[in-house]
Amino acid sequence: MSRELSGRDLLSISDLGRDEIDEVLAVGLRAKSGGDLGAPLAERNLALIFQRPSNRTRVSFEVAINRLGGHPIALFGDEIRLGERESATDIARILDRYADGVIARLVSQRDLIAIAGAMRGPVISAMTDVEHPCQVLADLMTVREVTGRIAGARVVYIGDGNNVCTSWLYAAAICGVDLRVVCPPGYEPRESVLDGAARLRGNGTGFSVGHDPTAVLGDADIVYTDVWTSMGQEAEQQRRREDFGHLQVNERLLSLAPSSARVMHCLPAHRGEEITAAVLDGPSSVVFDQAENRLWAQMALLSLLFAGAPRPRTSTAAVLS
């Protein structure tokens, strides 16, 4: 197993190169098929900070850590009150004395960067307002299972230009995915994100951003959607329902894609809004396989980040003295 990722942070999907993403996916698929990844987290404690609600993220990470021999410690927003009771940096400096790494699901990417700057062990983004890299690693694993490839796979992302979309743009640029983003006017990904994706693209397949799904669904391998209203945007819900209404992934819209196309959604799903129950539960859906792959992709990521890393020190004070 490569040690190129050992000790690294994952704050953005762009922290990984093409070969590194390929290795995460290969290790994840091996684990899913019954391969033994050993116990790279034996005698290690990992702190999981949940400033935002969590279902798949918490359970998949806790199970992954346990299966790799480690011990997860979940910390919730009301307990640590990040930025109120203590600063992100102070919290990180304390956790650095106790834990071997941090997995953080935060409101702000700035706080994630502050935590990473104060920690010596790996820090993993489990979602912020800017990106959702672990979700997209699981998504790429699902695309590979469904299509047999990553480079050249045709993915139509229908929804808001949000954190998931940002990670998808970066991943598509790195891996050569043919990504077509479809969103209402005014909800496009930020220009800085598009510029960053363009810089990452290299010789890979490009991406497009538009407003009309009929123009890009005809040869799609994957039809991907996400909620129209994310956490923190509840006051905009009615307006967003009106603005996004014509982009609902329903049987009519899906009929514009080939019959072989598969539907993905990062969940939670608002049935009857961005996707209908008939599609979510229908034969084209791989949504729950996609959700399962959070576990396998994160097991792979953790095993690679901690491969060959030194065992925990018995005394931080001794090192600092």
C-alpha positions in Angstrom: 0.0 0.0 0.0 1.4 3.4 -1.0 2.5 5.7 1.8 2.2 8.9 -0.3 -0.9 10.0 1.7 0.5 9.1 5.1 0.0 12.0 7.5 -1.7 14.2 5.0 -4.8 16.4 5.5 -7.9 16.3 3.3 -9.5 19.7 3.4 -10.4 19.8 -0.3 -10.8 17.1 -3.0 -8.0 19.0 -4.8 -5.6 18.0 -2.0 -5.5 14.7 -3.9 -4.0 14.0 -7.3 -5.3 11.7 -9.9 -3.1 8.7 -8.9 -4.1 9.3 -5.2 -7.8 9.3 -5.9 -7.4 6.2 -8.0 -5.6 4.5 -5.1 -8.3 5.5 -2.6 -11.0 4.0 -5.0 -9.0 0.8 -5.6 -8.5 0.3 -1.8 -12.1 1.0 -1.2 -13.3 -1.4 -3.8 -10.9 -4.0 -2.4 -12.4 -3.5 1.1 -15.9 -3.7 -0.2 -15.1 -7.1 -1.9 -13.9 -8.5 1.4 -10.2 -7.5 1.3 -8.5 -7.1 4.7 -7.1 -3.6 5.2 -5.5 -4.6 8.5 -5.6 -2.4 11.6 -3.8 0.8 10.7 -5.7 2.7 13.4 -4.8 0.3 16.2 -4.2 2.2 19.4 -5.3 5.4 17.8 -8.1 7.8 18.8 -9.8 10.0 16.3 -11.9 13.0 17.3 -15.0 13.6 15.2 -16.4 17.2 15.4 -20.0 17.6 14.3 -21.0 21.2 14.3 -23.7 20.3 11.8 -26.2 17.4 12.0 -25.0 14.1 10.7 -26.4 10.7 9.8 -24.4 9.0 7.1 -21.2 10.9 7.9 -21.1 10.0 11.6 -22.1 6.3 11.2 -19.9 5.6 8.2 -16.8 7.2 9.8 -17.4 5.6 13.2 -17.8 2.2 11.6 -14.8 2.7 9.4 -12.6 3.7 12.3 -13.7 0.7 14.4 -13.1 -1.7 11.6 -9.6 -0.3 11.2 -8.9 -0.9 14.8 -9.3 2.7 16.1 -11.5 4.5 18.6 -13.8 7.3 17.4 -14.7 10.1 19.9 -17.7 12.1 18.7 -18.0 15.8 19.8 -21.1 17.8 19.0 -21.7 21.4 18.4 -23.5 22.1 21.6 -20.7 20.5 23.6 -17.7 22.5 22.2 -19.5 25.6 20.8 -16.7 26.2 18.4 -15.9 29.9 18.0 -18.1 30.8 21.1 -16.8 28.8 24.0 -13.4 28.3 22.5 -11.7 29.3 19.3 -11.1 26.7 16.5 -7.4 26.9 17.1 -7.6 26.4 20.9 -9.9 23.4 20.4 -7.4 21.9 17.9 -4.4 22.5 20.2 -6.2 20.6 23.0 -7.4 17.8 20.7 -3.9 17.5 19.4 -2.8 16.5 22.9 -5.4 13.7 23.1 -6.2 12.4 19.6 -4.3 11.2 16.6 -6.4 13.0 14.1 -9.6 15.0 13.5 -12.6 14.5 11.2 -14.7 17.7 11.2 -18.1 18.5 9.8 -18.2 22.3 10.2 -20.1 25.4 9.1 -17.0 27.2 7.9 -14.1 26.2 5.8 -12.1 28.9 7.6 -12.5 27.0 10.9 -11.4 23.8 9.3 -8.2 25.4 8.0 -7.6 26.8 11.4 -7.9 23.4 13.0 -5.6 21.8 10.4 -3.0 24.5 11.1 -3.0 23.7 14.8 -3.0 19.9 14.5 0.0 17.6 13.8 -2.2 14.6 13.0 -4.3 14.3 9.8 -7.4 16.5 9.6 -10.3 15.4 7.3 -13.1 17.5 6.0 -16.4 15.8 6.6 -18.2 18.8 5.0 -18.1 22.6 5.2 -19.8 25.4 3.5 -17.2 25.2 0.7 -16.7 21.5 0.0 -17.7 17.9 0.7 -14.7 15.9 -0.4 -15.5 12.5 1.3 -18.9 12.5 -0.3 -17.4 12.9 -3.8 -14.8 10.2 -3.2 -17.7 7.8 -2.5 -19.5 9.2 -5.6 -16.5 8.5 -7.8 -16.3 5.0 -6.5 -20.0 4.6 -7.4 -19.4 6.0 -10.9 -16.6 3.5 -11.4 -18.8 0.6 -10.3 -21.7 1.8 -12.6 -19.8 2.8 -15.7 -16.5 0.9 -15.4 -14.5 4.1 -15.7 -13.9 7.5 -14.2 -12.2 9.4 -17.0 -14.7 10.1 -19.7 -17.7 9.2 -17.7 -20.6 11.6 -18.5 -22.2 13.0 -15.3 -25.0 15.5 -15.4 -25.3 17.4 -12.0 -28.7 19.0 -11.6 -29.1 21.4 -8.7 -27.4 24.2 -6.8 -23.8 25.2 -7.3 -23.1 24.3 -3.7 -20.4 22.5 -1.7 -21.0 19.1 -3.3 -21.0 20.7 -6.7 -17.7 22.4 -5.9 -16.0 19.2 -4.9 -17.5 17.5 -8.1 -16.0 20.2 -10.3 -12.6 19.8 -8.8 -12.8 16.0 -8.9 -14.0 16.0 -12.5 -11.1 18.3 -13.5 -8.6 16.1 -11.8 -10.0 12.7 -13.0 -11.2 13.6 -16.5 -14.9 13.3 -15.9 -17.2 14.9 -18.4 -19.3 16.9 -16.0 -22.3 19.0 -17.0 -23.7 21.2 -14.3 -27.3 22.4 -14.7 -28.8 25.0 -12.4 -31.2 27.9 -12.5 -29.8 31.3 -13.4 -28.2 32.9 -10.3 -27.3 29.5 -8.7 -24.2 28.7 -10.7 -21.0 27.7 -8.9 -18.8 30.7 -8.0 -16.4 32.1 -10.6 -13.5 31.3 -8.3 -14.6 27.7 -8.2 -14.8 27.5 -12.0 -11.4 29.1 -12.3 -9.9 26.6 -9.9 -11.5 23.7 -11.7 -10.1 25.0 -15.0 -6.6 25.2 -13.5 -6.9 21.6 -12.3 -8.2 20.3 -15.6 -4.9 19.8 -17.4 -5.5 17.5 -20.3 -8.6 16.0 -18.8 -12.1 16.2 -20.1 -13.8 19.5 -19.6 -16.9 20.6 -17.9 -19.9 22.8 -18.7 -22.3 25.0 -16.7 -25.8 25.6 -18.2 -29.5 26.0 -17.5 -31.2 23.5 -19.8 -31.0 19.8 -18.9 -32.4 18.8 -22.3 -29.1 19.9 -23.9 -26.9 17.6 -21.9 -28.9 14.5 -20.9 -29.0 12.7 -24.2 -25.8 10.7 -23.6 -25.5 10.8 -19.8 -24.1 8.0 -17.8 -25.1 9.5 -14.5 -27.9 11.9 -13.5 -27.0 13.4 -10.2 -29.0 15.7 -7.9 -28.9 17.3 -4.5 -31.3 19.2 -2.2 -32.4 22.6 -3.4 -32.2 24.1 0.1 -29.1 23.2 2.2 -28.6 23.7 5.9 -28.6 27.4 6.8 -30.8 28.3 3.8 -34.1 27.4 5.3 -35.4 31.0 5.0 -35.0 30.7 1.2 -36.9 27.4 0.9 -40.0 28.7 -0.9 -38.1 30.9 -3.4 -35.8 28.0 -4.1 -38.7 25.6 -4.7 -40.0 28.1 -7.3 -36.6 28.7 -8.9 -35.6 25.0 -9.1 -39.1 23.5 -9.8 -38.4 22.8 -13.5 -35.3 20.8 -12.6 -37.0 18.1 -10.5 -35.5 14.7 -11.3 -38.7 12.8 -12.2 -39.6 10.2 -14.7 -40.2 12.8 -17.5 -36.7 14.3 -17.0 -35.1 10.9 -16.7 -36.7 9.9 -20.0 -34.4 12.4 -21.7 -31.4 10.3 -20.7 -30.4 6.9 -22.1 -32.2 3.9 -20.4 -28.8 2.8 -19.1 -28.3 6.1 -17.1 -28.2 5.7 -13.4 -29.4 8.2 -10.8 -27.4 9.4 -7.9 -28.2 11.7 -4.9 -25.9 12.5 -1.9 -28.8 12.4 0.5 -30.8 13.4 2.5 -33.4 13.5 -0.2 -36.5 15.7 0.0 -38.9 13.4 -1.8 -41.2 15.3 -4.1 -38.9 18.3 -4.4 -35.5 17.7 -6.2 -36.4 14.1 -6.8 -39.5 12.0 -6.9 -40.0 8.8 -4.9 -40.6 6.9 -8.2 -37.1 7.8 -9.4 -35.4 7.5 -6.0 -36.8 4.0 -5.5 -36.8 3.0 -9.1 -34.6 0.7 -11.2 -32.3 3.5 -12.4 -31.4 4.5 -8.8 -28.0 3.6 -7.3 -28.5 6.1 -4.5 -28.3 3.7 -1.6 -25.3 1.9 -3.1 -23.8 5.3 -3.3 -24.5 5.9 0.4 -23.0 2.6 1.3 -19.8 3.6 -0.5 -19.2 6.4 2.0 -18.1 3.6 4.4 -15.7 1.9 1.9 -14.2 5.1 0.5 -13.6 6.5 4.0 -12.0 3.2 5.2 -9.7 3.4 2.3 -8.9 7.1 2.9 -8.2 6.5 6.6 -6.0 3.4 6.0 -3.9 5.4 3.5 -3.6 8.5 5.7 -2.4 6.5 8.6 -0.3 3.9 6.7 3.2 4.0 8.1 2.5 6.9 10.4 4.4 6.8 13.7 2.5 5.4 16.7 1.1 7.9 19.2 3.7 9.6 21.5 3.4 8.9 25.2 4.1 12.5 26.1 3.4 15.6 24.1 5.0 17.7 26.8 8.3 15.8 26.5 8.5 16.6 22.8 7.8 20.3 23.5 10.2 20.7 26.4 
